[in-house]
Amino acid sequence: MMTNQVIEFAPFHLAEGKSESDLVAASERFQAEFLNEHKGFIRRSLVKHEDGAYADIVVWADSSASEKAFAAAGQHEAGQAYFSLIDMSREHQPRKAGAMEFFSVVGTYG
């Protein structure tokens, strides 16, 4: 079955001094106030790697919905609060090709 759905994979690390409980609270607010209201949102998982990295995995109806949400999220108060917990200076290290990675689920939405 062919679909136009798009999966957004956004890896990140928490900013210094921020906790997972801070992240979960901000994630739930971002979900309730922004993503649930955004046309084309299907579902999302917030996951954590054993090395401490996190990732948002978001499924969108199509690339247009994803692009519109990306453009608007940083302008939204709940989006700004969520993104303020992310260490923007620390890059997520790419993994080896073909290597399996496992993440634990911190939250599932949608």
C-alpha positions as CSV (number, residue, x, y, z in Angstrom):
1,M,0.0,0.0,0.0
2,M,1.5,3.3,-1.1
3,T,1.3,6.3,1.3
4,N,2.5,9.9,1.4
5,Q,3.3,9.7,5.1
6,V,6.6,11.2,6.2
7,I,8.6,10.1,9.3
8,E,10.6,12.8,11.0
9,F,13.5,11.6,13.2
10,A,14.9,14.3,15.4
11,P,17.8,13.2,17.7
12,F,19.0,15.5,20.5
13,H,20.6,15.7,23.9
14,L,19.2,17.5,26.9
15,A,20.6,20.9,27.8
16,E,22.9,21.2,30.8
17,G,20.9,21.1,34.1
18,K,17.7,19.8,32.5
19,S,16.1,16.5,33.6
20,E,14.0,13.9,31.9
21,S,11.0,15.0,34.0
22,D,11.5,18.5,32.6
23,L,11.5,17.0,29.1
24,V,8.4,14.9,29.6
25,A,6.4,17.8,31.0
26,A,7.4,20.1,28.1
27,S,6.8,17.3,25.7
28,E,3.3,16.8,26.9
29,R,2.6,20.5,26.8
30,F,4.0,20.7,23.2
31,Q,1.9,17.8,22.2
32,A,-1.3,19.1,23.7
33,E,-1.0,22.8,22.7
34,F,0.7,22.4,19.3
35,L,1.0,19.0,17.6
36,N,-2.5,17.7,18.4
37,E,-3.8,20.9,16.8
38,H,-1.6,20.7,13.7
39,K,-3.2,19.4,10.6
40,G,-1.5,16.3,9.3
41,F,-0.1,15.1,12.6
42,I,-0.5,11.3,13.0
43,R,1.6,10.1,15.9
44,R,4.8,10.7,17.8
45,S,7.1,8.8,20.1
46,L,9.7,10.4,22.4
47,V,12.5,7.8,22.9
48,K,15.8,7.6,24.7
49,H,19.0,5.8,23.8
50,E,21.1,4.0,26.4
51,D,23.9,6.6,25.7
52,G,21.6,9.4,26.9
53,A,20.5,10.8,23.5
54,Y,16.8,11.3,22.9
55,A,14.8,11.5,19.7
56,D,11.4,12.5,18.6
57,I,9.9,10.3,15.9
58,V,6.9,11.9,14.4
59,V,4.7,10.6,11.6
60,W,3.0,13.1,9.4
61,A,0.3,12.7,6.7
62,D,2.7,14.1,4.1
63,S,5.8,16.3,3.7
64,S,3.7,19.5,3.4
65,A,2.3,18.9,6.9
66,S,5.8,18.2,8.3
67,E,7.2,21.3,6.7
68,K,4.4,23.6,7.9
69,A,4.7,22.2,11.5
70,F,8.5,22.7,11.4
71,A,8.1,26.3,10.3
72,A,5.5,27.1,13.0
73,A,6.8,25.1,16.0
74,G,9.6,27.6,16.9
75,Q,7.1,30.4,16.9
76,H,4.8,28.7,19.3
77,E,5.2,29.2,23.1
78,A,5.0,25.5,23.9
79,G,7.4,24.7,21.1
80,Q,9.9,27.3,22.4
81,A,9.6,25.8,25.9
82,Y,10.3,22.3,24.6
83,F,13.2,23.4,22.3
84,S,14.7,25.3,25.2
85,L,15.5,22.0,26.9
86,I,17.6,20.8,23.9
87,D,21.4,21.3,23.7
88,M,21.7,22.9,20.3
89,S,25.5,22.9,20.4
90,R,25.8,19.1,20.8
91,E,25.4,17.1,17.7
92,H,24.0,13.6,17.8
93,Q,26.8,11.3,16.7
94,P,26.0,9.3,13.6
95,R,25.9,5.5,14.0
96,K,27.7,2.9,12.0
97,A,25.9,1.8,8.9
98,G,24.0,-1.4,9.3
99,A,24.2,-1.3,13.1
100,M,21.0,-1.9,15.1
101,E,20.1,0.7,17.8
102,F,17.6,0.3,20.5
103,F,15.7,3.1,22.2
104,S,13.4,3.0,25.2
105,V,10.0,4.8,24.8
106,V,9.6,7.8,27.1
107,G,6.3,8.9,25.7
108,T,3.8,8.0,22.9
109,Y,1.3,10.4,21.5
110,G,-1.4,10.1,18.9
